[in-house]
Amino acid sequence: MEETYLLSYPGVKKKILAGGKGPLPHFPPGTKVIFHFQTLLDNFERTVVDDSRLAGRPAEIFVGKMFKMEIWESLLTSMRVGEVAEFWCDAVHTGLYPIVSKGMRLIAQGKDPLEGQKHMCGMGNLFHYHSTGFPELDEIMRNPQPLIFIMELLQVGDPLSYHRESWMMEKDEKLQTVPVLHMQGNALVRQKQFREAASKYKEAVLLLKTVQSREMPGDVDYINLGRMIVPLELNYCQCMLELEEYYEVIEHTTELLEKHKCVKGYYKRAKAHAAVWNEKEARRDFSTVAQLDISLAALVRRELKELSERMKEKYWEEKEQYWNMLEKTEGASKQEEEEQQDEEEQKDEGAKKKESDIESGKAGEKTGSSEMRRVEEGESGAEEVRPSEGAKEEESSRAEELQACEEMEGKDWQQMLRLVMFLQNDGNFLIKEQRFPDASAKFKEALGYVDFLQNKVDQHGEDWESLEKVRLPLSLNLSQCMLELKQHQEVVELNSRLLKTHRNFKATYQRARAHAALCNEDEARRDFATVEKLDPNLKPFVQKELKILGENIRKMHAGQKKNYWETTKEKWGPVGSRTKDA
């Protein structure tokens, strides 16, 4: 066969070795071309560099999809099916061949051709690593030279004869494929094949995002594509909810809600948060749903009720679990202490036996003297002194305190801190249930442990300060319970002690409310003014409480049948100056 030049591509010679069949095929963009190739060096030996037949699988490319060796598309589109041709290509066209060859070799070995590469172009990776990993390819890279390609065209596939991946589609093709994928996903959902449906929705979303990435943000097309993504993302999240992939739902809905505020997005995220016990986040999203769509208020109430029930069950399960763990650790520690006591008792018994042998002679004298004492006591006729009832009560209270101290001493520092934490959680839960007497008992017990621990540490050390930080919320919660139980004088005393060491507006506010309930007008107004200075945002609440204070004082004066002038004289005195009592 004669050698012929491809006129449209200078530096290329073609030599037909075996003729093909039929006319020259049509190669529209996206055509799949399957072929075998052999690469030779342009030297006397015609050294073989690559051979696809030795790899055991033919090569394939897609026309018009930016293959790195652009000249190969031109060579193959000049051939018929079954044709074998030899092409001589100048070094101008073979500069990227080492990169292409390396990728094909790795694919033939079953490896990822992009493994170990950084995010940069292929040439950048080659310069970064200084080698392809194959000596013959490195030589071609160092010395660019002409190469000979012997190609056999095996098959030409129509663009519609195979499943095309997203990177092979044009913009119009992607937009036409999205509704098809959407319908397929809906059909799979009806069949309850949620995993397959999720893959369809995800593929459609990726196609739309690929198209959207080529649009200018803020343009009409960009916004319309974003709106098309929303229902597909929501359907995907619904499938993930059915598959119990809750964190996947939270991630996707959060990303979606940053751009599009939709009721369904908040609802699905709330369901996912509720499933993974994120109570605070779930309640926030459910309330947002009720605000955005009032017609869903009944549904939200039902979901919140169910969430509360599930949180109660979880709370009691965890409490039982951790309490059993504490009991086990306490039981183990008690067993060790009992074993140590038994060993010590055995040692003491051995020592006592030795002493008894030595002191056996003196035992008779001691017994005689004790008998003489008993006789003398009998002759004297002295009466026994019985303690009074008040002394008995004091002894019983002391015994209870000693018993409590013994129980506390039986536990170590960490066990007590865990108990404080459990008691605090119990009290918080009981407050939510509005069981204030039980809650106050829990907080008092926890404060007892804190007092016991503080008595064993230095008042100027870090442990004391840490325990004070633990004491503060316990005291505030106890004060809140006492307010609800209308134990106002105890609230005043508790918060007064607390405010000696902590400047806390909550303690001041609770003491002000207690003073207002006791009709201590001056103290209440002083504390409310302090609260308003500490936090100006509480001014509306302070004004409301002052209004209630004024009404309570008027009711008190009306009950005492005092008019305005009498109360003014009591407060300010007859001359107009404030009295000492006031």
C-alpha positions as CSV (number, residue, x, y, z in Angstrom):
1,M,0.0,0.0,0.0
2,E,1.1,3.6,-0.7
3,E,1.8,6.1,1.9
4,T,-0.5,9.1,1.9
5,Y,-0.3,12.4,3.8
6,L,-3.4,13.6,5.7
7,L,-3.5,17.1,4.3
8,S,-5.5,18.7,7.1
9,Y,-2.9,17.5,9.7
10,P,0.7,18.3,8.7
11,G,3.3,15.9,10.2
12,V,1.1,12.8,9.7
13,K,1.6,9.9,7.2
14,K,-0.9,7.1,6.7
15,K,-0.3,3.7,5.3
16,I,-3.2,1.2,4.9
17,L,-2.1,-2.3,5.8
18,A,-5.5,-4.0,5.4
19,G,-8.6,-2.5,3.9
20,G,-11.9,-2.2,5.8
21,K,-15.5,-3.0,5.0
22,G,-18.2,-0.7,3.8
23,P,-18.3,3.0,3.4
24,L,-16.5,5.5,5.7
25,P,-18.6,5.7,8.9
26,H,-20.2,8.9,10.2
27,F,-18.6,10.1,13.5
28,P,-21.0,12.6,15.3
29,P,-20.0,13.9,18.7
30,G,-20.3,11.2,21.3
31,T,-19.6,8.3,19.0
32,K,-17.9,5.4,20.8
33,V,-14.9,4.1,18.9
34,I,-13.3,0.7,19.9
35,F,-9.9,-0.2,18.5
36,H,-6.6,-2.0,19.0
37,F,-3.3,-0.1,18.8
38,Q,0.4,-0.7,18.8
39,T,2.9,2.0,19.5
40,L,6.4,1.8,17.9
41,L,9.5,4.0,18.1
42,D,10.7,5.5,14.8
43,N,14.1,3.7,14.8
44,F,15.8,0.9,12.9
45,E,14.5,-1.8,15.3
46,R,11.0,-0.3,15.4
47,T,10.9,-0.9,19.2
48,V,7.4,-1.7,20.5
49,V,6.3,0.6,23.4
50,D,2.7,-0.4,23.9
51,D,0.4,-3.1,22.5
52,S,-3.3,-3.2,23.5
53,R,-3.6,-6.9,22.5
54,L,-1.0,-7.8,25.1
55,A,-3.1,-6.0,27.7
56,G,-6.0,-8.3,26.8
57,R,-8.6,-5.5,26.1
58,P,-9.1,-3.0,23.3
59,A,-9.0,0.7,23.8
60,E,-12.0,3.0,23.4
61,I,-12.5,6.7,23.1
62,F,-15.5,9.1,22.5
63,V,-15.3,11.5,19.7
64,G,-15.5,15.1,20.6
65,K,-14.9,14.6,24.3
66,M,-11.5,16.2,24.6
67,F,-9.3,13.1,24.6
68,K,-5.7,14.1,25.5
69,M,-4.3,12.6,22.3
70,E,-6.3,14.7,19.9
71,I,-4.5,13.3,16.9
72,W,-5.9,9.8,17.6
73,E,-9.5,11.1,16.9
74,S,-8.3,12.4,13.5
75,L,-6.6,9.1,12.7
76,L,-9.5,6.9,13.7
77,T,-12.1,9.0,11.9
78,S,-10.2,8.5,8.7
79,M,-10.6,4.7,8.9
80,R,-13.3,2.1,8.0
81,V,-14.5,-0.7,10.3
82,G,-12.0,-3.6,10.1
83,E,-9.3,-1.5,8.6
84,V,-5.7,-1.8,9.7
85,A,-3.5,1.3,9.1
86,E,0.0,2.5,10.1
87,F,0.4,6.2,11.1
88,W,3.6,8.0,11.4
89,C,3.2,11.1,13.6
90,D,5.7,13.9,14.1
91,A,6.9,14.9,17.6
92,V,4.4,17.8,17.5
93,H,1.5,15.4,17.9
94,T,3.1,13.0,20.4
95,G,4.1,15.2,23.3
96,L,1.3,13.9,25.6
97,Y,1.6,10.3,24.7
98,P,3.6,9.4,27.9
99,I,0.6,10.6,30.1
100,V,-1.9,8.7,28.0
101,S,0.2,5.5,28.0
102,K,0.7,5.7,31.8
103,G,-3.1,5.9,32.3
104,M,-3.9,3.0,30.0
105,R,-1.2,0.8,31.6
106,L,-2.6,1.5,35.1
107,I,-6.2,0.7,33.9
108,A,-5.0,-2.6,32.4
109,Q,-3.5,-3.4,35.8
110,G,-6.8,-2.7,37.5
111,K,-5.5,0.5,39.3
112,D,-6.9,4.0,39.4
113,P,-5.0,6.2,36.9
114,L,-5.5,9.2,39.2
115,E,-4.3,7.6,42.4
116,G,-1.7,9.6,44.2
117,Q,-2.1,12.7,42.0
118,K,-2.7,16.2,43.3
119,H,-5.4,18.5,42.1
120,M,-3.6,19.9,39.0
121,C,-3.2,19.2,35.3
122,G,-1.5,16.0,34.1
123,M,1.7,17.8,33.0
124,G,1.8,19.5,36.4
125,N,1.7,16.1,38.1
126,L,4.5,14.8,35.9
127,F,6.7,17.8,36.8
128,H,5.8,17.4,40.4
129,Y,6.8,13.7,40.6
130,H,9.6,14.0,37.9
131,S,8.6,10.5,36.5
132,T,5.8,8.5,35.1
133,G,7.1,5.3,36.8
134,F,8.0,3.7,33.4
135,P,11.6,4.2,32.1
136,E,10.6,4.0,28.4
137,L,7.9,6.7,28.8
138,D,10.3,8.9,30.8
139,E,12.8,8.7,27.8
140,I,10.1,9.8,25.4
141,M,9.2,12.7,27.7
142,R,12.8,13.8,28.0
143,N,13.4,13.5,24.2
144,P,10.3,14.2,22.2
145,Q,10.4,12.2,19.0
146,P,8.1,10.9,16.2
147,L,6.1,7.7,16.9
148,I,4.4,5.1,14.8
149,F,0.8,3.9,15.6
150,I,-0.6,0.8,14.0
151,M,-4.4,0.8,14.6
152,E,-7.2,-1.6,13.8
153,L,-10.8,-0.1,14.0
154,L,-13.0,-2.8,15.5
155,Q,-16.4,-1.1,16.1
156,V,-18.1,2.3,15.8
157,G,-21.0,2.8,18.3
158,D,-23.9,5.1,17.7
159,P,-24.1,7.9,20.5
160,L,-27.6,6.6,21.5
161,S,-26.6,2.9,21.6
162,Y,-25.0,3.0,25.1
163,H,-25.6,4.7,28.5
164,R,-23.9,8.0,28.4
165,E,-22.3,9.4,31.6
166,S,-22.9,13.0,32.7
167,W,-19.5,14.3,31.5
168,M,-20.3,13.1,28.0
169,M,-23.6,14.9,27.7
170,E,-24.3,18.4,26.4
171,K,-26.4,20.9,28.3
172,D,-29.6,20.1,26.4
173,E,-29.1,16.4,26.9
174,K,-28.6,16.8,30.7
175,L,-31.8,18.9,31.0
176,Q,-33.8,16.3,29.0
177,T,-32.4,13.5,31.1
178,V,-33.4,15.1,34.5
179,P,-37.2,14.6,34.2
180,V,-36.7,10.9,33.1
181,L,-34.6,10.3,36.2
182,H,-37.2,12.0,38.3
183,M,-39.9,9.8,37.0
184,Q,-37.8,6.7,37.5
185,G,-37.1,7.6,41.1
186,N,-40.8,8.2,41.8
187,A,-41.6,4.8,40.4
188,L,-39.0,3.1,42.5
189,V,-40.3,4.9,45.6
190,R,-43.8,3.5,45.0
191,Q,-42.1,0.1,44.8
192,K,-40.4,0.9,48.2
193,Q,-36.9,0.5,46.6
194,F,-35.6,3.6,48.4
195,R,-31.9,2.9,47.8
196,E,-32.3,2.7,44.0
197,A,-34.6,5.7,44.0
198,A,-32.1,7.8,46.0
199,S,-29.4,7.1,43.4
200,K,-31.7,8.3,40.6
201,Y,-32.5,11.5,42.5
202,K,-28.9,12.1,43.3
203,E,-27.9,11.6,39.6
204,A,-30.5,14.1,38.5
205,V,-29.2,16.6,41.1
206,L,-25.6,16.2,39.9
207,L,-26.7,16.8,36.3
208,L,-28.5,20.1,37.3
209,K,-25.6,21.2,39.5
210,T,-23.2,20.6,36.6
211,V,-25.3,22.8,34.3
212,Q,-25.8,25.4,37.0
213,S,-22.0,25.7,37.6
214,R,-21.7,27.1,34.1
215,E,-24.2,29.8,34.7
216,M,-23.7,33.2,36.2
217,P,-24.9,33.3,39.9
218,G,-27.9,35.6,40.1
219,D,-29.0,35.1,36.5
220,V,-32.5,33.9,35.6
221,D,-31.2,30.5,34.4
222,Y,-29.1,30.0,37.5
223,I,-32.2,30.7,39.8
224,N,-34.5,28.5,37.7
225,L,-32.0,25.6,37.9
226,G,-31.8,26.1,41.7
227,R,-35.6,25.8,41.9
228,M,-35.5,22.5,39.9
229,I,-32.9,21.1,42.3
230,V,-35.1,21.6,45.4
231,P,-37.8,18.9,44.8
232,L,-35.1,16.4,43.8
233,E,-33.1,17.1,47.0
234,L,-36.2,16.8,49.1
235,N,-37.1,13.4,47.5
236,Y,-33.5,12.2,48.1
237,C,-33.8,13.2,51.8
238,Q,-37.1,11.4,52.1
239,C,-35.4,8.2,50.8
240,M,-32.6,8.7,53.2
241,L,-35.1,9.1,56.1
242,E,-36.7,5.8,55.1
243,L,-33.3,4.2,55.0
244,E,-32.5,5.7,58.5
245,E,-29.5,7.6,57.1
246,Y,-30.3,10.6,59.4
247,Y,-27.0,12.4,59.4
248,E,-27.1,12.4,55.6
249,V,-30.5,14.0,55.8
250,I,-29.3,16.7,58.2
251,E,-26.3,17.5,56.0
252,H,-28.3,17.8,52.7
253,T,-31.2,19.7,54.2
254,T,-28.9,22.2,56.0
255,E,-27.1,22.8,52.7
256,L,-30.5,23.2,50.9
257,L,-32.0,25.6,53.6
258,E,-29.0,27.9,53.3
259,K,-30.2,28.8,49.8
260,H,-34.0,27.9,49.8
261,K,-36.2,28.3,52.8
262,C,-38.9,25.7,52.4
263,V,-41.3,24.0,54.9
264,K,-40.5,20.5,53.8
265,G,-36.8,21.0,54.3
266,Y,-37.3,22.1,57.9
267,Y,-39.7,19.3,58.5
268,K,-37.4,16.6,57.2
269,R,-34.4,18.0,59.1
270,A,-36.6,18.1,62.3
271,K,-37.5,14.5,61.8
272,A,-33.8,13.6,61.4
273,H,-32.8,15.6,64.5
274,A,-35.5,13.9,66.5
275,A,-34.3,10.4,65.3
276,V,-30.7,11.1,66.6
277,W,-31.9,12.6,69.9
278,N,-31.1,16.3,69.1
279,E,-34.0,17.6,71.0
280,K,-33.2,21.3,70.9
281,E,-32.6,21.3,67.2
282,A,-35.7,19.3,66.5
283,R,-37.9,21.6,68.5
284,R,-36.5,24.6,66.8
285,D,-37.1,23.2,63.3
286,F,-40.6,22.0,64.2
287,S,-41.5,25.5,65.5
288,T,-40.2,27.0,62.3
289,V,-42.5,24.7,60.3
290,A,-45.5,25.8,62.4
291,Q,-44.6,29.5,61.8
292,L,-44.1,29.0,58.0
293,D,-47.3,27.0,57.5
294,I,-50.1,27.4,60.2
295,S,-52.1,24.6,58.7
296,L,-49.3,22.2,59.9
297,A,-49.7,23.3,63.6
298,A,-51.6,20.2,64.5
299,L,-49.0,17.9,62.9
300,V,-46.2,19.8,64.7
301,R,-48.0,19.4,68.1
302,R,-48.3,15.7,67.5
303,E,-44.6,15.4,66.5
304,L,-43.5,17.4,69.6
305,K,-45.6,15.2,71.8
306,E,-44.1,12.1,70.3
307,L,-40.6,13.6,70.7
308,S,-41.3,14.3,74.4
309,E,-42.4,10.7,75.0
310,R,-39.3,9.3,73.2
311,M,-37.0,11.7,75.2
312,K,-38.6,10.5,78.5
313,E,-38.1,6.9,77.6
314,K,-34.5,7.5,76.7
315,Y,-33.9,9.5,79.9
316,W,-35.2,6.7,82.1
317,E,-33.3,4.1,80.1
318,E,-30.0,6.0,80.5
319,K,-30.7,6.7,84.1
320,E,-31.2,3.0,84.9
321,Q,-28.2,2.0,82.9
322,Y,-25.8,4.5,84.5
323,W,-27.2,4.0,88.0
324,N,-26.6,0.2,87.6
325,M,-23.0,1.0,86.6
326,L,-22.6,3.2,89.7
327,E,-24.0,0.5,91.9
328,K,-21.6,-2.1,90.4
329,T,-18.6,0.2,91.0
330,E,-19.8,0.9,94.6
331,G,-20.4,-2.8,95.2
332,A,-16.9,-3.6,94.0
333,S,-15.3,-0.9,96.2
334,K,-17.3,-2.2,99.2
335,Q,-16.2,-5.7,98.6
336,E,-12.6,-4.6,98.5
337,E,-13.0,-2.7,101.7
338,E,-14.6,-5.7,103.4
339,E,-11.8,-7.9,102.3
340,Q,-9.2,-5.5,103.7
341,Q,-11.2,-5.3,106.9
342,D,-11.3,-9.1,107.2
343,E,-7.5,-9.3,106.7
344,E,-6.9,-6.7,109.3
345,E,-9.3,-8.4,111.7
346,Q,-7.4,-11.7,111.3
347,K,-4.2,-10.0,112.0
348,D,-5.7,-8.4,115.2
349,E,-7.1,-11.7,116.4
350,G,-3.6,-13.3,116.1
351,A,-2.1,-10.5,118.1
352,K,-4.8,-10.7,120.7
353,K,-4.2,-14.4,121.2
354,K,-0.6,-13.8,122.0
355,E,-1.5,-11.0,124.5
356,S,-4.2,-13.2,126.1
357,D,-1.6,-15.8,127.0
358,I,0.6,-13.2,128.6
359,E,-2.2,-11.5,130.5
360,S,-4.0,-14.7,131.7
361,G,-2.6,-14.3,135.2
362,K,-3.9,-10.8,135.6
363,A,-7.4,-11.7,134.4
364,G,-8.4,-13.1,137.8
365,E,-7.4,-10.0,139.7
366,K,-9.4,-7.8,137.2
367,T,-12.5,-10.0,137.6
368,G,-12.3,-9.7,141.4
369,S,-12.0,-6.0,141.3
370,S,-14.9,-5.7,138.9
371,E,-17.1,-7.8,141.2
372,M,-16.2,-5.6,144.1
373,R,-17.2,-2.5,142.1
374,R,-20.6,-4.1,141.2
375,V,-21.3,-4.8,144.9
376,E,-20.4,-1.3,145.9
377,E,-22.7,0.1,143.2
378,G,-25.6,-2.1,144.3
379,E,-25.2,-1.0,147.9
380,S,-25.1,2.7,147.0
381,G,-28.5,2.4,145.3
382,A,-27.8,5.1,142.8
383,E,-30.6,5.7,140.2
384,E,-30.0,5.8,136.5
385,V,-30.3,9.2,134.8
386,R,-32.7,9.1,131.7
387,P,-32.2,11.6,128.9
388,S,-35.0,14.1,128.1
389,E,-37.1,14.1,124.9
390,G,-35.2,17.1,123.5
391,A,-31.9,15.3,124.0
392,K,-33.3,12.2,122.2
393,E,-34.3,14.3,119.2
394,E,-30.9,15.9,119.1
395,E,-29.3,12.5,119.3
396,S,-31.5,11.1,116.5
397,S,-30.7,14.1,114.2
398,R,-27.0,13.7,115.0
399,A,-27.3,10.0,114.2
400,E,-28.9,10.8,110.9
401,E,-26.2,13.3,110.0
402,L,-23.5,10.8,111.0
403,Q,-25.2,8.2,108.8
404,A,-25.3,10.6,105.9
405,C,-21.7,11.5,106.4
406,E,-20.8,7.8,106.5
407,E,-22.6,7.2,103.3
408,M,-20.8,10.1,101.7
409,E,-17.4,8.9,103.0
410,G,-18.1,5.5,101.5
411,K,-18.0,7.2,98.0
412,D,-15.0,8.7,96.3
413,W,-14.7,12.1,94.7
414,Q,-15.7,11.0,91.2
415,Q,-18.7,9.0,92.4
416,M,-20.0,12.0,94.2
417,L,-19.6,14.3,91.2
418,R,-21.4,11.7,89.0
419,L,-24.2,11.6,91.6
420,V,-24.4,15.4,91.6
421,M,-24.8,15.3,87.8
422,F,-27.5,12.7,87.9
423,L,-29.4,14.5,90.6
424,Q,-29.2,17.7,88.7
425,N,-30.5,16.0,85.6
426,D,-33.3,14.4,87.6
427,G,-34.2,17.7,89.1
428,N,-34.3,19.4,85.7
429,F,-36.5,16.7,84.3
430,L,-38.9,16.9,87.3
431,I,-39.1,20.7,86.8
432,K,-40.3,20.1,83.2
433,E,-42.9,17.7,84.6
434,Q,-43.8,20.5,87.2
435,R,-43.1,18.2,90.1
436,F,-41.5,20.9,92.1
437,P,-41.3,19.2,95.6
438,D,-39.5,16.2,94.2
439,A,-37.2,18.5,92.1
440,S,-36.3,20.6,95.2
441,A,-35.4,17.4,97.1
442,K,-33.0,16.3,94.3
443,F,-31.3,19.7,94.2
444,K,-31.0,19.8,98.0
445,E,-29.4,16.3,98.0
446,A,-27.0,17.5,95.3
447,L,-26.1,20.6,97.2
448,G,-25.4,18.4,100.2
449,Y,-22.8,16.5,98.2
450,V,-21.2,19.8,97.0
451,D,-21.0,21.0,100.7
452,F,-19.4,17.8,101.7
453,L,-16.8,18.0,99.0
454,Q,-16.1,21.7,99.7
455,N,-15.3,20.9,103.3
456,K,-12.5,18.6,102.2
457,V,-10.7,21.1,99.8
458,D,-8.8,24.3,100.2
459,Q,-11.0,27.4,100.1
460,H,-8.5,29.2,98.0
461,G,-7.8,26.4,95.5
462,E,-9.1,25.6,92.0
463,D,-11.2,22.7,93.3
464,W,-13.2,25.1,95.5
465,E,-13.9,27.4,92.6
466,S,-14.9,24.5,90.4
467,L,-17.4,23.3,93.1
468,E,-18.7,26.9,93.4
469,K,-19.5,26.8,89.7
470,V,-21.3,23.5,90.2
471,R,-23.2,25.0,93.2
472,L,-24.5,28.1,91.3
473,P,-27.0,26.3,88.8
474,L,-28.1,23.9,91.6
475,S,-28.9,26.9,93.9
476,L,-30.7,28.8,91.1
477,N,-32.8,25.8,90.2
478,L,-33.6,25.1,93.9
479,S,-34.7,28.7,94.2
480,Q,-36.9,28.4,91.2
481,C,-38.6,25.4,92.8
482,M,-39.1,27.3,96.0
483,L,-40.7,30.2,94.2
484,E,-43.2,27.8,92.6
485,L,-43.9,26.3,96.0
486,K,-44.4,29.9,97.4
487,Q,-41.6,29.4,99.9
488,H,-40.6,33.1,99.5
489,Q,-38.7,33.6,102.7
490,E,-36.4,30.6,101.9
491,V,-35.9,32.0,98.4
492,V,-34.7,35.4,99.9
493,E,-32.3,33.7,102.3
494,L,-30.9,31.3,99.7
495,N,-30.3,34.0,97.1
496,S,-28.9,36.4,99.7
497,R,-26.2,33.8,100.6
498,L,-25.6,33.1,96.9
499,L,-25.1,36.8,96.0
500,K,-22.4,37.2,98.6
501,T,-20.1,35.2,96.4
502,H,-21.7,35.5,92.9
503,R,-23.0,38.5,91.1
504,N,-25.7,36.8,89.1
505,F,-28.7,38.6,87.7
506,K,-30.9,35.4,87.9
507,A,-30.3,35.2,91.7
508,T,-31.1,38.9,92.0
509,Y,-34.3,38.5,89.9
510,Q,-35.5,35.6,91.9
511,R,-34.9,37.4,95.2
512,A,-36.7,40.4,93.8
513,R,-39.7,38.3,93.0
514,A,-39.7,36.7,96.4
515,H,-39.5,40.2,98.0
516,A,-42.4,41.3,95.8
517,A,-44.5,38.3,96.9
518,L,-43.7,39.2,100.6
519,C,-44.7,42.8,99.8
520,N,-41.2,44.1,100.8
521,E,-41.5,47.0,98.4
522,D,-38.2,48.7,98.9
523,E,-36.1,45.6,98.7
524,A,-38.0,44.4,95.6
525,R,-37.6,47.7,93.8
526,R,-33.9,47.8,94.6
527,D,-33.3,44.3,93.3
528,F,-35.4,44.9,90.1
529,A,-33.4,48.0,89.5
530,T,-30.2,46.0,89.8
531,V,-31.5,43.4,87.4
532,E,-32.3,46.1,84.8
533,K,-28.8,47.5,85.1
534,L,-27.2,44.1,84.7
535,D,-29.3,43.1,81.7
536,P,-31.2,46.0,79.9
537,N,-33.0,43.4,77.8
538,L,-35.1,42.4,80.9
539,K,-36.6,45.8,81.2
540,P,-40.1,44.7,79.9
541,F,-40.2,41.8,82.4
542,V,-39.1,44.1,85.2
543,Q,-41.8,46.6,84.4
544,K,-44.4,43.8,84.4
545,E,-43.2,42.5,87.8
546,L,-43.3,46.1,89.3
547,K,-46.8,46.4,88.1
548,I,-47.7,43.1,89.9
549,L,-45.9,44.4,93.0
550,G,-48.0,47.6,93.0
551,E,-51.2,45.6,92.7
552,N,-50.2,43.2,95.6
553,I,-49.3,46.2,97.9
554,R,-52.7,47.8,97.1
555,K,-54.4,44.6,97.9
556,M,-52.5,44.3,101.2
557,H,-53.4,47.9,102.2
558,A,-57.0,47.3,101.2
559,G,-57.1,44.2,103.4
560,Q,-55.6,46.3,106.3
561,K,-58.3,49.0,105.6
562,K,-55.6,51.7,105.1
563,N,-56.0,54.7,102.8
564,Y,-53.4,56.4,100.8
565,W,-52.5,59.0,103.5
566,E,-52.0,56.5,106.2
567,T,-49.7,54.4,104.2
568,T,-47.8,57.5,103.1
569,K,-47.3,58.6,106.7
570,E,-46.1,55.1,107.7
571,K,-43.6,55.1,104.9
572,W,-42.4,58.7,104.8
573,G,-43.3,60.0,108.3
574,P,-45.6,63.0,109.1
575,V,-43.0,65.6,108.0
576,G,-42.4,64.1,104.6
577,S,-39.0,62.4,105.4
578,R,-38.6,58.7,105.3
579,T,-39.1,57.0,108.7
580,K,-36.4,54.9,110.3
581,D,-38.6,51.8,110.1
582,A,-39.1,52.3,106.4
